[in-house]
Amino acid sequence: MKIISKFTASTYAMLTCYLILLLFSSCNRDELFDERALLSEDPTEIDKKKKPLPEVTAEDTPEDVMDNVAIELKAFPSAYGGGSNTTGGRGGVLVVVNTLEVSAPLTYDAVNDIYRGGLQHALEDKLGGRPRTIIFTVSGNINLSGLNNKRILSSNNDITILGQSAPLGGITLHDGYIYMYKSNNLVMRYIRSRPRITQGNPIPDEPNSGIQAGGDNIIIDHCSVSWGGNKALVLGGNENTSGGFGQTVQRCSVSDSHTYMQVSSQNPAIFPDRGNLSIYHNMFARGGNRTPNTGGTGGYIDVINNVIQSGGTKLIVVQYSDNAKVNADRNYYKIPQDWIKTNEFQMNGGSVSAQNPTGAYFEKLQLHSRGNYYENNNGVILNGSENIDKNDNSVIWTYRMGSKNIPQYTPIDTNYLVEDEFDGIPNKPPFMSAVQAYESIIGNSDVGANRYIDNDGNVRFYMDSWDADLIAGIKANRMAEYKNSANWILPVIPSNKRPDNWSSIGDGIPDFWRAMNMPEGAKYNDLATNGYTWIEVFYNKVDL
């Protein structure tokens, strides 16, 4: 946890007034805030599952208030699971990406403490080791093909990327990818990454992904990732040496790559440091295996409420996870084929290897798998209501090839299945059945990079044609060819820029909203009464 120890005079004044109001006010507090429902005294107005913030007493100093708030605050109001308490760049410096030229150098505005320039330097430059929040005042496609190895390579920690800050059109990275596998404490929201590096039909299995990150405390939310080589999205990886405790991928569109997603490691040195891995409300569309591959841990894993379409040979794979506690619940499988492809448990072992130095079998899986909906071309195999017995969903689980010399597709031993859902991961999302999750993700199109803030400060919906076609394909139970790079046509998206007079300071907070909501003299990285910084408060509008 980072403790923010330096406050401006305006922050102290704001907190002092807040304490006085708590002690002496007899009025209705709801009347103290107008549009500031964003800053509601009752945090359940923002998130019904969030724990109430600690009570503030007369003896609390401003520092005490901020310490208490920091303990409870989530990355953003709709953050869930293992990465939900990630702080990212909160309280640090602001970096404004004001150009689509990826390598434009940063300039520093010392008066307002703001860097401005291109995305490569926004992510790669050290900035004195300060946490950073990255916003965009432009929208459009950002071409990464001219970068070394066609990638943005960063090992910096404490970063928040707010793609919803871009105007109409959002941000799409293409012909290259983001590689941040050594970075800890990362929040990434509303970004599209469509690398299109690997070429062929079928595309070869090459080591590039749309987004690759690794480390502790990561949350990737409402991102759209496609056209990767080996996988579309990776958290971890075989070469990852930086742990991986507390990771969430939620509401992301993952598609059209050699395989979908890996949230696992095959490096036994870090197995004890991995856990609390959460995969919630994602769309796996028009692709093959790994929905996702997860594991490399003896800790908790959630794969819950995802919509899964696959043309491959396997779905979720749990690997290298001796004694892992896995919830694979209430997912909606819509398979446009005639046979039952399965989730798999990889019971590795039996011989000494780098992944298994003792030669022991990894056979202590604890699996909860209930409430899943499974439909293929032969009809409905599971309808989501099979919740009477712990073994009701065992039909969609088999052994992975090479597991203790057991033939692939052999049903797993039901002794691995447990009665009760594991509750070891913090900030679980509200309960949804598999059918409710399908309606939320597919019916409401609430997945991928689909929101932005317009010039009037309103939240608007925008989805590019690729994600829209993926959703239409799932609805129609069709799946186009996904391993032919000739089909990967970069969508045309609007390219816009914020008006020059939108934010006179240039910090991405419009003047009209600042005047209505912020105390005079407050800065973007000062803390509001709900514990978020003002820049977060404004762009967290997408969560309401």
Backbone hydrogen bonds, N-H to C=O, Kabsch-Sander energy under -0.5 kcal/mol:
donor,donor_aa,acceptor,acceptor_aa,energy
4,I,2,K,-0.6
5,S,3,I,-0.8
7,F,5,S,-0.5
12,Y,8,T,-1.9
13,A,9,A,-2.5
14,M,10,S,-2.4
15,L,11,T,-2.6
16,T,12,Y,-2.5
17,C,13,A,-2.2
18,Y,14,M,-1.9
19,L,15,L,-2.3
20,I,16,T,-2.2
21,L,17,C,-2.3
22,L,18,Y,-2.0
23,L,19,L,-1.7
24,F,20,I,-2.7
25,S,21,L,-1.8
29,R,27,C,-0.6
31,E,28,N,-1.7
32,L,29,R,-2.0
33,F,30,D,-0.9
37,A,34,D,-0.6
37,A,35,E,-0.5
38,L,35,E,-1.3
39,L,36,R,-1.6
40,S,37,A,-1.4
45,E,42,D,-2.2
46,I,43,P,-1.5
47,D,43,P,-2.1
50,K,47,D,-1.3
60,D,57,T,-1.3
65,V,61,T,-2.3
66,M,62,P,-2.3
67,D,63,E,-2.4
68,N,64,D,-2.5
69,V,65,V,-2.5
70,A,66,M,-2.4
71,I,67,D,-1.4
72,E,68,N,-1.1
73,L,69,V,-2.1
75,A,84,S,-3.6
79,A,76,F,-2.2
81,G,426,P,-0.6
81,G,427,N,-2.1
84,S,81,G,-2.0
86,T,83,G,-1.6
90,R,87,T,-2.0
92,G,89,G,-2.4
93,V,131,P,-2.4
94,L,113,D,-1.0
95,V,133,T,-2.9
96,V,115,Y,-3.1
97,V,95,V,-0.6
97,V,135,I,-3.2
98,N,96,V,-0.9
98,N,117,G,-1.1
99,T,117,G,-0.6
102,V,100,L,-0.9
104,A,101,E,-1.7
107,T,116,R,-2.6
109,D,107,T,-0.5
109,D,114,I,-3.3
110,A,108,Y,-0.9
113,D,109,D,-1.2
114,I,109,D,-1.7
115,Y,94,L,-2.6
116,R,107,T,-2.2
117,G,96,V,-2.0
118,G,104,A,-2.4
120,Q,102,V,-2.2
121,H,102,V,-0.6
122,A,118,G,-1.6
123,L,119,L,-1.8
124,E,120,Q,-2.8
125,D,121,H,-1.6
129,G,126,K,-1.8
130,R,127,L,-1.6
132,R,158,D,-2.2
133,T,93,V,-2.2
134,I,160,T,-3.4
135,I,95,V,-2.3
135,I,133,T,-0.5
137,T,97,V,-2.2
138,V,97,V,-0.6
139,S,496,N,-2.1
140,G,170,G,-2.8
142,I,172,T,-3.3
143,N,141,N,-0.6
144,L,142,I,-0.5
144,L,174,H,-2.8
147,L,144,L,-1.8
150,K,147,L,-2.5
151,R,148,N,-1.2
152,I,177,Y,-2.4
153,L,151,R,-0.6
154,S,152,I,-0.6
154,S,179,Y,-2.1
158,D,184,N,-2.0
159,I,185,N,-1.9
160,T,132,R,-2.1
161,I,187,V,-2.6
162,L,134,I,-2.7
162,L,160,T,-0.5
163,G,161,I,-0.9
163,G,189,R,-2.3
165,S,162,L,-1.6
166,A,163,G,-1.6
170,G,167,P,-2.4
172,T,140,G,-1.9
173,L,192,R,-2.9
174,H,142,I,-2.2
175,D,194,R,-1.1
175,D,195,P,-0.7
177,Y,150,K,-1.6
178,I,210,G,-1.5
179,Y,152,I,-3.0
180,M,178,I,-0.5
180,M,212,Q,-3.8
182,K,154,S,-0.5
183,S,180,M,-1.7
185,N,216,D,-3.0
186,L,217,N,-2.0
187,V,159,I,-2.7
188,M,219,I,-2.3
189,R,161,I,-2.1
190,Y,221,D,-1.8
192,R,171,I,-2.0
193,S,224,S,-3.2
194,R,173,L,-3.3
196,R,227,W,-1.4
197,I,227,W,-0.6
201,N,202,P,-0.7
203,I,483,K,-1.9
206,E,204,P,-1.3
208,N,206,E,-2.3
210,G,232,A,-2.0
211,I,232,A,-1.3
212,Q,178,I,-2.1
213,A,234,V,-2.5
214,G,180,M,-1.5
217,N,245,F,-2.2
218,I,246,G,-2.1
219,I,186,L,-2.4
220,I,248,T,-2.5
221,D,188,M,-2.8
221,D,219,I,-0.5
222,H,250,Q,-1.9
224,S,191,I,-2.1
225,V,253,S,-3.3
226,S,193,S,-2.1
227,W,255,S,-0.5
227,W,256,D,-1.8
229,G,208,N,-1.8
230,N,206,E,-2.7
230,N,208,N,-0.6
231,K,208,N,-0.8
232,A,259,T,-0.9
232,A,260,Y,-1.8
233,L,260,Y,-1.9
234,V,211,I,-2.4
235,L,262,Q,-2.8
236,G,213,A,-2.2
237,G,264,S,-2.3
240,N,237,G,-1.1
246,G,244,G,-0.6
246,G,275,G,-2.5
247,Q,276,N,-1.9
248,T,218,I,-2.4
249,V,278,S,-2.3
250,Q,220,I,-2.6
251,R,280,Y,-1.6
253,S,223,C,-2.3
254,V,252,C,-0.6
254,V,283,M,-3.0
255,S,225,V,-2.2
256,D,285,A,-0.7
256,D,286,R,-2.1
258,H,228,G,-0.8
258,H,229,G,-1.3
260,Y,289,N,-2.5
261,M,290,R,-2.0
262,Q,233,L,-2.1
263,V,293,N,-3.7
270,I,267,N,-1.8
271,F,268,P,-0.9
273,D,270,I,-1.2
274,R,270,I,-0.5
274,R,271,F,-1.5
275,G,244,G,-1.2
276,N,300,Y,-0.5
277,L,300,Y,-2.0
278,S,247,Q,-2.9
278,S,276,N,-0.5
279,I,302,D,-2.3
280,Y,249,V,-2.0
281,H,304,I,-1.3
283,M,252,C,-2.7
284,F,282,N,-0.6
284,F,307,V,-3.0
285,A,254,V,-2.2
285,A,283,M,-0.8
290,R,315,L,-0.7
291,T,292,P,-0.7
291,T,315,L,-1.2
293,N,261,M,-2.3
294,T,292,P,-0.5
294,T,317,V,-2.9
295,G,263,V,-1.4
296,G,319,Q,-1.9
297,T,320,Y,-0.6
298,G,271,F,-0.6
301,I,325,K,-2.4
302,D,277,L,-3.1
303,V,327,N,-3.2
304,I,279,I,-2.2
305,N,329,D,-1.7
307,V,282,N,-2.7
308,I,306,N,-0.5
308,I,332,Y,-2.9
309,Q,284,F,-2.6
309,Q,307,V,-0.5
311,G,287,G,-2.9
315,L,342,T,-2.1
317,V,292,P,-1.8
318,V,344,E,-2.6
319,Q,294,T,-2.0
319,Q,317,V,-0.6
320,Y,346,Q,-0.6
324,A,321,S,-2.1
325,K,299,G,-2.7
326,V,324,A,-0.6
326,V,366,Q,-2.9
327,N,301,I,-2.9
328,A,326,V,-0.6
328,A,368,H,-3.0
329,D,303,V,-0.7
330,R,370,R,-2.3
332,Y,306,N,-3.1
333,Y,331,N,-0.6
333,Y,373,Y,-3.5
334,K,308,I,-2.9
334,K,332,Y,-0.5
335,I,375,E,-3.0
337,Q,335,I,-1.7
341,K,339,W,-1.1
342,T,313,T,-0.6
343,N,396,I,-3.0
344,E,316,I,-3.1
345,F,398,T,-2.1
346,Q,318,V,-2.8
346,Q,344,E,-0.5
347,M,345,F,-1.0
348,N,346,Q,-1.9
350,G,359,G,-1.4
353,S,356,N,-1.3
359,G,356,N,-1.2
362,F,348,N,-2.7
363,E,361,Y,-1.2
366,Q,324,A,-2.2
367,L,416,Y,-2.9
368,H,326,V,-3.2
369,S,367,L,-0.6
371,G,386,E,-0.8
373,Y,331,N,-2.8
374,Y,382,L,-2.6
375,E,333,Y,-2.2
376,N,379,G,-2.4
377,N,337,Q,-3.0
379,G,376,N,-2.0
381,I,374,Y,-2.9
381,I,379,G,-0.6
382,L,374,Y,-1.7
384,G,372,N,-1.2
387,N,385,S,-2.0
392,D,389,D,-1.8
393,N,369,S,-0.5
394,S,391,N,-1.9
396,I,393,N,-1.6
397,W,394,S,-1.9
398,T,343,N,-2.5
399,Y,410,T,-2.4
400,R,345,F,-2.6
403,S,400,R,-1.4
403,S,406,I,-0.5
404,K,347,M,-0.7
404,K,402,G,-1.1
406,I,403,S,-2.4
409,Y,399,Y,-1.6
410,T,407,P,-1.4
412,I,397,W,-1.2
416,Y,413,D,-2.0
417,L,414,T,-1.2
418,V,367,L,-2.5
434,A,371,G,-0.6
437,A,433,S,-2.4
438,Y,434,A,-2.2
439,E,435,V,-2.0
440,S,436,Q,-2.4
441,I,437,A,-2.8
442,I,438,Y,-2.7
443,G,438,Y,-1.5
444,N,439,E,-1.9
446,D,440,S,-1.2
447,V,445,S,-1.5
448,G,251,R,-2.3
450,N,448,G,-1.5
452,Y,460,R,-1.9
453,I,164,Q,-1.5
454,D,452,Y,-0.5
454,D,458,N,-3.0
457,G,454,D,-2.0
460,R,452,Y,-3.0
462,Y,450,N,-1.9
468,A,464,D,-2.0
469,D,465,S,-1.9
470,L,466,W,-1.8
471,I,467,D,-2.1
472,A,468,A,-2.1
473,G,469,D,-2.2
474,I,470,L,-1.9
475,K,471,I,-2.3
476,A,472,A,-2.0
477,N,474,I,-1.0
478,R,473,G,-2.8
485,S,200,G,-2.3
485,S,483,K,-0.7
487,N,484,N,-2.0
488,W,485,S,-1.5
489,I,487,N,-1.6
490,L,488,W,-0.6
493,I,491,P,-0.5
496,N,494,P,-0.5
498,R,137,T,-2.4
502,W,499,P,-1.8
511,D,502,W,-2.4
514,R,510,P,-2.4
515,A,511,D,-2.5
516,M,512,F,-1.3
517,N,513,W,-1.9
518,M,514,R,-2.4
522,A,519,P,-2.2
526,D,523,K,-1.6
528,A,532,Y,-3.2
531,G,528,A,-2.0
534,W,526,D,-1.6
535,I,524,Y,-2.2
537,V,533,T,-2.6
538,F,534,W,-2.1
539,Y,535,I,-1.7
540,N,536,E,-2.3
541,K,538,F,-1.1
542,V,539,Y,-1.1
543,D,540,N,-2.4
544,L,541,K,-1.6
